[in-house]
Amino acid sequence: MTRIFAASTLYGAMTVAAAIDAGQLGHDDRERVLLVCNNVDIPEVATPLHQMPGAAAVLARFHRVVYWNELIYPFHPALWSPRDEDAPLWRSVMAEKMGLRPGPLELVLESIQVKPAQTLCKIFSDATLAVYADGLMSYGPTRNDLHRSIHGRITQVLYLDLVPTLLPMLLTEYGIPSQPVHTGAVLKLLAEVTEECRPLLDRVLPPELARRGPETAVLLGQYLSPLGILTEEEEEELHLRMFQNALRLGFTSVVFKPHPSAPSSLADALGEAAREAGVAFLVLDLPVLAEAVFVHLAPRQVIGCFSTGLFTARTLYGIPVAQIGALEVIRRMRPYANSNRIPATLTHALLPDLEEPTSAPDDRVQDIEHIRREVTPYVQAVGYCMQPKRYPFLREVAEGYVAAAVDGWEGRPELSMHFNERTRTRLDLPGPRTWKWRKGKGWTLLGAKDRDEDDVPFTDVSLSGFASLVEAKDDHGVLEVGARLLAEQENLDLLIGMAQAHIRRKETDQAKRRLQRAVEISGSSGRALVWLRIGETAAKLGKPGDELRRQAGRNALRINPASPAAQRLVKAGRFGRR
């Protein structure tokens, strides 16, 4: 019998290799084939996992390695799939190319909902299936429906136990059991990977920085702008905020570990900031696992947004961790069922926020009772809202959680993001009373189930409701809701959103007043992104906004001299005029 393990990352291959060591995939003499799938946008310029530093320790668990990209060249693994009627032919072709023995076959796959996993299931339609999940997404719902011909063959889900006692939602709608990969086997294999990477890390890490390992902060980059969650400017600003908070905590040595698929330009501003601050700094742009860096450097803290690396650092190695921007990502998450919603939610719920030290939670990753009592129903409620048709058995949990959370609604802004008025009404969930616009009655304070048939579309009178109106370009709603919220508290998001609405309505004077007020309340801001938002909005005014545009651009350049967007804002002419 042959077992094929399909993997696109070294982290994923490490996960199944650890499961092999732990005997969780059977104790037998089956041939083990590692099928490497390089799924990045341009595979030709990326290092496949079997050629990465540290890969030899992982590859030793397999009898052979086959590179899927070469087998299907010139097609891309994330795009190619044979026609249904050609699948039997491809079964014979691939078996010959991969040198598969006759007999039973098992596929061990990641990301079962998409290609290339779906492609492999189609070609090897006679194989039994197992699924492994190496990150936080396994705690969220299955992304897409699976055909009976696929989910009926899946025997188990393997996952890394990064949040103790929290069980994955992945594939539970099909009654498929899950089991965590044994942590001891994972740590043992990661130690081998680290030993293999040590010579390379010793060469790359300056001696001074290496000696400061225990006094170093490691910053983890992610893959947010290519996914459309943030813009490149916003992701660059996020990295700067991580760096500035590391300095505030007293670190004089910082290592930035970018995501392997992220644009290299996202680290440029960090280098300039480090030179100005006079701290030891290194961009560790190597194809090595972040976990190898944790073991080799033994940093005092790891800082990120909602990276899985935060949880491996804390759960596997006990390194203190903190997050920046998880709530911001939740606010910006589109579409609602985006698979990153659950990782961001777990990060915000369990890790301290360096920018909100008073209101953010303490480190709760190892608080098992808190995870059982609060986090588990919270994640299940969000998962139900993401995929209500797929998880009807979680409805009672969602109703109970949202109803119990009403008393703390005002102090938890994430609740209005996950369980906003539209979502609660669509799913008939309970919730707090909110302001709604009703024909002939104006703004009225009503409960979620008090809507009449003649009610016009409505939204929460809240920042999250306002953000939904801005995204929909509902200018009337933006100005109505914005005015009510401004009467309670001035906020940059409100002023920018209302200015954009005035611009679309060609109300130049009103737009300028909103932007001038935005400049006034942002006078002491040290975030370049704040000034970029003001400047880019002012640019849409054309000539009447030139002075505000240049002023905002100069402030952004003062904070981040390397910002191309800020440089464009201060140039003469009519940048952005429409």
C-alpha positions in Angstrom: 0.0 0.0 0.0 1.1 3.5 -0.7 0.4 6.7 1.2 0.8 10.1 -0.6 1.3 13.2 1.6 0.6 16.4 -0.3 2.2 19.5 1.2 2.8 23.1 0.1 4.8 24.4 3.0 7.6 23.0 5.2 5.4 23.7 8.2 2.7 21.4 6.8 5.2 18.7 5.8 6.6 18.9 9.4 3.1 18.4 10.8 2.5 15.1 8.9 6.0 14.0 9.5 5.5 14.4 13.3 2.2 12.5 13.0 4.2 9.7 11.3 6.7 9.7 14.2 3.8 9.5 16.7 2.3 6.5 14.9 -1.0 8.5 14.2 -0.9 7.3 10.6 -0.4 3.7 11.3 2.6 1.4 12.1 3.2 -0.4 8.8 5.6 -0.7 5.9 3.5 1.4 3.5 5.5 3.5 1.1 5.4 7.1 2.0 5.6 9.6 -0.9 5.9 13.4 -0.2 4.1 15.2 -3.0 5.4 18.8 -3.0 2.9 21.4 -4.3 4.3 24.9 -4.7 1.1 27.0 -4.7 2.6 30.6 -4.6 1.6 33.0 -7.4 4.9 32.6 -9.3 6.3 29.2 -8.3 9.3 29.6 -10.5 10.8 32.3 -8.2 9.9 30.7 -4.9 11.8 28.0 -3.0 9.8 24.7 -2.9 9.7 23.2 0.6 12.0 20.2 -0.2 14.8 22.6 -1.1 14.4 24.8 2.1 16.9 24.8 4.9 15.8 22.3 7.5 13.9 20.2 5.0 16.3 17.2 5.3 15.1 16.3 8.8 11.5 16.3 7.5 12.2 14.5 4.2 13.9 11.6 6.2 10.4 10.5 7.2 9.4 9.8 3.6 10.7 7.2 1.1 10.5 9.5 -2.0 9.8 13.1 -2.9 7.8 14.0 -6.0 7.4 17.6 -7.2 3.8 18.1 -8.4 4.6 21.3 -10.3 6.9 19.4 -12.6 4.4 16.8 -13.2 1.7 19.2 -14.4 4.0 21.9 -16.0 3.2 24.4 -17.4 -0.1 24.5 -15.4 -0.3 26.1 -12.0 -1.3 23.7 -9.1 -3.9 26.1 -7.7 -5.6 26.3 -11.1 -5.3 23.0 -13.0 -7.7 20.1 -12.8 -8.5 17.6 -15.5 -12.0 17.2 -17.0 -14.1 14.6 -15.3 -14.1 12.3 -18.2 -10.3 12.4 -18.4 -9.7 11.6 -14.7 -9.3 7.8 -15.2 -6.7 8.5 -17.9 -4.8 10.9 -15.6 -4.9 8.2 -12.9 -2.9 5.9 -15.1 -0.5 8.7 -16.2 0.2 10.0 -12.7 0.6 6.5 -11.3 3.3 5.8 -13.9 5.0 9.3 -13.5 5.0 8.9 -9.7 6.1 5.3 -9.7 3.2 4.1 -7.6 2.9 0.5 -6.7 -0.3 -1.4 -7.5 -2.6 -1.7 -4.6 -4.5 0.4 -2.0 -3.7 4.1 -1.9 -4.3 6.8 0.7 -4.0 10.5 0.3 -3.1 12.8 3.2 -4.1 16.3 2.2 -4.2 19.9 3.3 -6.8 22.6 2.3 -9.3 19.9 1.2 -11.7 22.5 -0.1 -9.5 23.9 -2.9 -7.0 22.8 -5.6 -4.6 21.0 -5.7 -6.2 18.8 -3.1 -9.5 18.6 -5.0 -7.5 17.8 -8.2 -5.8 14.9 -6.4 -9.1 13.6 -5.0 -10.5 13.6 -8.6 -7.6 11.8 -10.2 -7.1 9.2 -7.4 -10.8 8.6 -6.9 -10.0 5.1 -5.4 -7.9 6.5 -2.5 -9.0 6.8 1.1 -8.4 10.3 2.5 -7.0 12.0 5.6 -6.9 15.7 6.1 -4.3 17.7 8.2 -4.5 21.3 9.2 -1.4 23.0 10.4 -2.7 26.4 11.6 -5.5 28.3 13.3 -7.9 28.0 10.4 -8.8 24.4 11.4 -10.6 25.9 14.4 -13.0 27.6 11.9 -15.7 26.2 9.6 -15.2 24.4 6.4 -14.9 26.9 3.6 -16.8 25.1 0.8 -19.3 22.3 0.5 -17.6 18.9 -0.3 -19.1 16.4 -2.7 -20.1 13.1 -1.1 -17.4 11.4 -3.3 -14.8 13.4 -1.3 -16.1 13.8 2.3 -17.3 10.2 2.3 -13.7 9.0 1.9 -12.2 11.1 4.7 -11.3 9.1 7.8 -9.8 11.8 10.1 -8.5 15.3 10.6 -5.1 15.9 12.1 -4.3 19.3 13.7 -1.7 21.0 15.8 -3.0 21.6 19.4 -2.3 25.3 19.5 -5.3 26.3 21.7 -5.6 23.8 24.5 -9.1 22.1 24.7 -10.4 24.0 21.7 -11.6 21.5 19.1 -11.6 22.2 15.3 -14.8 22.9 13.5 -13.2 21.8 10.2 -15.3 19.0 8.6 -17.3 18.4 11.8 -20.5 18.8 9.7 -19.7 15.5 8.1 -19.1 13.7 11.4 -15.4 13.3 10.7 -13.3 12.8 13.9 -10.2 14.9 14.6 -7.1 14.3 16.7 -4.2 16.5 17.7 -0.7 15.7 16.5 1.3 14.7 19.5 3.1 17.8 20.8 6.1 15.8 21.9 6.6 14.5 18.3 6.2 18.0 16.9 8.8 19.4 19.4 11.3 16.6 18.7 11.1 17.1 14.9 11.3 20.9 15.2 14.5 20.5 17.2 16.0 18.4 14.4 14.9 21.1 11.9 16.5 23.8 14.0 19.8 21.9 14.3 19.9 21.7 10.5 19.3 25.4 10.2 21.8 26.5 12.9 24.8 26.9 10.6 22.8 29.1 8.2 21.4 31.2 11.1 24.8 31.6 12.6 26.1 33.0 9.4 23.2 35.4 8.9 22.7 36.7 12.4 25.3 39.3 13.4 27.3 38.2 16.4 26.1 41.2 18.5 22.5 40.4 17.7 22.9 36.7 18.3 24.4 37.4 21.8 21.3 39.5 22.6 18.9 36.7 21.8 17.2 36.6 25.2 16.8 40.4 25.0 15.4 40.4 21.4 11.9 40.9 20.1 10.9 38.9 17.0 8.3 40.6 14.7 6.2 38.3 12.5 5.1 39.6 9.1 2.0 38.2 7.3 0.4 38.0 3.9 -2.3 40.6 4.4 -2.0 43.1 1.5 -1.9 40.4 -1.3 -5.1 38.9 0.3 -6.8 42.3 0.1 -7.3 42.5 3.9 -5.0 45.6 4.1 -3.3 47.8 1.6 0.5 47.6 1.2 0.7 51.0 2.9 -1.4 49.8 5.8 0.6 46.6 6.2 3.8 48.6 6.2 2.3 50.8 8.8 1.3 47.8 10.9 4.9 46.6 10.9 6.1 50.0 12.0 3.6 49.9 14.9 5.0 46.5 16.0 8.5 48.0 15.9 7.6 51.1 17.8 5.9 49.1 20.5 9.0 46.9 20.8 11.0 50.0 21.4 8.5 51.2 24.0 8.9 47.9 25.8 12.6 48.6 26.0 14.0 46.2 23.4 17.3 47.3 21.8 17.4 44.3 19.4 14.7 43.4 16.9 14.4 40.7 14.3 11.7 40.9 11.6 10.7 37.6 10.1 8.6 38.4 7.0 6.0 36.0 5.5 7.7 34.0 2.7 5.1 35.1 0.2 4.9 38.7 1.2 6.5 41.5 -0.9 10.0 42.3 0.2 9.3 46.1 0.1 7.1 45.8 3.2 10.2 45.6 5.3 11.9 48.7 3.9 10.4 51.2 6.3 11.5 49.1 9.3 15.1 49.3 8.3 15.0 53.1 8.2 13.2 53.3 11.5 15.8 51.0 13.1 18.6 53.2 11.8 17.0 56.3 13.3 16.4 54.6 16.6 19.9 53.2 16.8 18.9 49.6 17.6 20.2 46.3 16.4 17.9 45.1 13.6 17.8 42.4 11.0 15.3 41.3 8.4 15.5 37.6 8.4 14.4 37.0 4.9 15.3 33.3 4.8 13.1 30.3 3.8 13.4 28.9 7.4 10.6 28.2 9.8 9.8 30.8 12.4 9.9 28.1 14.9 13.6 27.4 14.1 14.3 31.1 14.9 12.4 30.8 18.2 14.5 27.8 19.2 17.8 29.2 17.9 17.5 32.8 19.2 15.3 32.2 22.3 13.8 35.7 22.1 12.1 37.4 25.0 9.0 38.2 23.1 7.2 37.6 19.8 4.9 40.2 18.3 2.6 39.8 15.3 -0.9 40.5 14.0 -2.7 37.1 14.0 0.0 34.8 12.8 -0.1 31.1 13.7 3.6 31.6 14.8 2.3 33.6 17.8 0.6 30.5 19.1 3.4 28.1 18.3 5.8 30.4 20.2 3.5 30.6 23.2 2.0 27.1 23.3 5.1 25.0 22.2 7.9 27.1 23.6 6.4 29.3 26.4 7.7 32.5 24.8 5.6 35.6 25.8 3.7 36.9 22.8 1.5 40.0 22.0 -0.5 41.2 19.1 -1.2 44.4 17.2 -4.0 45.0 14.7 -6.1 41.9 15.2 -9.2 43.9 16.0 -8.5 46.2 13.0 -8.3 43.1 10.8 -11.7 41.8 12.1 -13.2 45.2 11.3 -11.9 45.0 7.8 -12.6 41.3 7.1 -14.5 40.8 3.8 -16.3 38.8 2.9 -17.8 37.8 6.3 -17.0 34.1 5.8 -13.3 34.9 5.1 -11.3 32.0 6.6 -9.0 34.4 8.4 -11.8 35.5 10.6 -11.4 32.7 13.2 -7.5 33.1 13.5 -7.9 36.9 14.0 -10.7 36.2 16.5 -8.7 33.8 18.5 -5.7 36.1 18.5 -7.8 39.1 19.7 -9.5 37.0 22.4 -6.4 35.3 23.8 -3.4 37.5 23.3 -2.6 40.9 24.9 -2.9 44.0 22.5 0.2 46.2 22.9 -1.8 49.2 21.7 -4.7 48.7 24.2 -2.9 47.7 27.3 -5.8 48.6 29.6 -8.7 47.1 27.8 -7.0 44.2 26.1 -7.1 40.7 27.7 -4.1 39.2 29.5 -2.4 36.3 27.9 -5.1 33.6 28.1 -3.6 30.9 25.8 -3.0 28.5 28.6 -6.2 29.4 30.6 -8.0 26.2 29.9 -11.1 27.1 32.0 -11.5 30.4 30.1 -11.1 28.6 26.8 -13.8 26.1 27.7 -16.2 28.6 29.2 -15.8 31.7 27.0 -13.7 31.1 23.9 -15.2 27.8 22.7 -18.8 29.1 22.5 -17.6 32.4 21.1 -15.7 30.7 18.2 -18.7 28.4 17.6 -21.0 31.4 17.5 -18.8 33.2 15.0 -18.4 30.0 13.0 -22.2 29.5 12.8 -22.6 33.1 11.5 -20.0 32.4 8.9 -21.6 29.2 7.6 -25.2 28.9 9.1 -26.4 26.4 6.5 -23.5 24.1 7.1 -23.6 24.2 10.9 -27.3 24.4 12.0 -26.4 22.2 15.0 -24.5 25.3 16.4 -27.5 27.6 16.3 -28.4 27.1 19.9 -24.8 27.9 21.0 -24.9 31.1 18.9 -28.2 32.2 20.3 -27.1 31.6 23.9 -23.7 33.3 23.4 -25.0 36.4 21.7 -27.9 36.8 24.3 -25.5 36.4 27.2 -23.0 38.9 25.7 -25.6 41.8 25.5 -24.7 43.2 28.9 -21.0 43.6 27.8 -21.7 44.8 24.3 -20.5 48.4 24.7 -17.2 47.3 26.2 -16.5 44.7 23.4 -16.4 46.3 20.0 -15.7 43.0 18.3 -19.2 41.9 19.1 -20.7 44.5 16.8 -18.3 43.4 14.1 -19.1 39.7 14.3 -22.8 40.0 15.3 -23.8 43.2 13.6 -27.5 44.2 13.1 -27.7 42.8 9.5 -26.2 39.5 10.6 -28.5 39.1 13.6 -31.6 40.0 11.6 -30.7 37.7 8.7 -30.1 34.8 11.2 -32.8 35.9 13.7 -30.4 36.1 16.6 -30.9 38.1 19.7 -28.9 41.2 20.5 -28.9 44.7 22.0 -31.4 47.4 21.1 -30.0 49.6 18.3 -31.1 52.7 16.5 -32.9 52.1 13.2 -34.4 54.4 10.6 -38.1 53.9 10.1 -40.4 55.6 7.6 -42.3 58.5 9.2 -40.7 57.9 12.6 -37.0 58.7 12.0 -34.4 57.1 14.2 -36.0 54.8 16.7 -34.4 52.6 19.4 -35.6 49.0 18.8 -34.7 45.4 19.5 -33.5 43.0 16.8 -37.0 41.4 16.4 -39.0 44.7 16.4 -38.6 45.4 12.7 -41.8 46.2 10.7 -42.4 45.3 7.1 -42.2 49.0 6.1 -38.8 49.5 7.6 -36.1 50.7 5.2 -32.7 49.1 5.2 -31.0 49.9 8.5 -27.7 49.7 10.2 -26.3 49.9 13.8 -25.5 53.4 15.0 -22.0 52.2 15.7 -18.6 52.5 14.2 -18.9 49.0 12.6 -22.3 50.0 11.2 -20.8 53.2 9.9 -18.0 51.3 8.3 -20.6 49.1 6.5 -22.3 52.2 5.1 -19.0 53.6 3.9 -18.1 50.4 2.1 -21.6 50.4 0.5 -21.1 54.1 -0.5 -24.5 54.9 1.1 -23.8 58.6 1.3 -27.1 59.5 3.0 -26.6 56.8 5.6 -22.9 57.8 6.1 -23.9 61.4 6.9 -26.9 60.5 9.0 -25.1 57.9 11.2 -21.9 59.9 11.2 -23.6 63.0 12.6 -25.1 61.0 15.4 -21.8 59.4 16.3 -19.8 62.6 16.1 -22.2 64.1 18.6 -21.0 61.5 21.1 -17.3 61.4 20.2 -15.0 62.7 17.4 -13.2 60.0 15.5 -10.9 60.0 12.5 -12.8 57.2 10.8 -16.0 59.2 11.0 -14.5 62.4 9.7 -12.7 60.6 6.8 -15.9 58.7 5.9 -18.1 61.7 6.0 -15.6 63.7 4.0 -15.6 61.1 1.3 -19.4 61.2 1.2 -19.4 65.0 0.9 -16.9 64.7 -2.0 -19.1 62.2 -3.9 -22.0 64.6 -3.4 -19.8 67.5 -4.6 -20.2 69.3 -1.3 -16.6 70.7 -1.3 -16.9 73.1 1.7 -18.3 70.5 4.0 -15.7 68.0 2.9 -12.9 70.5 3.6 -14.3 71.2 7.1 -14.4 67.5 8.0 -10.8 67.1 6.8 -9.5 70.2 8.6 -11.0 68.8 11.8 -9.4 65.5 11.1 -6.0 67.3 10.9 -6.7 69.1 14.2 -7.5 65.9 16.1 -4.6 64.1 14.6 -2.0 66.8 15.3 0.0 64.6 17.7 -0.4 61.3 15.8 2.8 59.5 15.1 1.2 57.1 12.6 2.0 57.8 9.0 -1.1 55.9 7.9 -3.3 58.5 9.6 -1.8 61.3 7.5 -1.9 59.2 4.3 -5.6 58.7 4.7 -6.2 62.4 5.2 -4.0 63.3 2.3 -5.4 60.8 -0.1 -9.0 61.9 0.7 -8.0 65.6 0.3 -6.5 64.7 -3.1 -9.9 63.7 -4.3 -11.1 67.3 -3.8 -8.7 68.5 -6.6 -7.4 72.0 -6.3 -9.5 73.0 -3.2 -7.7 70.2 -1.3 -4.1 70.8 -2.4 -3.0 72.6 0.8 -4.5 69.9 3.0 -3.0 67.2 0.7 0.5 68.6 0.9 0.3 69.2 4.7 -0.8 65.6 5.3 1.9 64.3 3.0 4.6 66.3 4.8 3.5 64.9 8.1 3.5 61.3 6.7 7.1 61.9 5.3 8.2 63.2 8.7 7.2 59.8 10.2 8.2 57.6 7.3 10.6 59.3 4.9 10.7 56.3 2.6 6.9 56.2 1.9 6.2 56.4 -1.8 2.6 57.3 -1.2 3.7 60.3 1.0 6.1 61.4 -1.6 3.3 61.5 -4.2 1.1 63.5 -1.9 3.6 66.4 -1.5 4.3 66.7 -5.2 2.9 69.7 -7.0 0.0 69.3 -9.4 -3.4 67.7 -9.0 -2.7 64.2 -7.7 -5.8 62.1 -7.4 -8.2 64.7 -8.9 -11.3 63.3 -10.4 
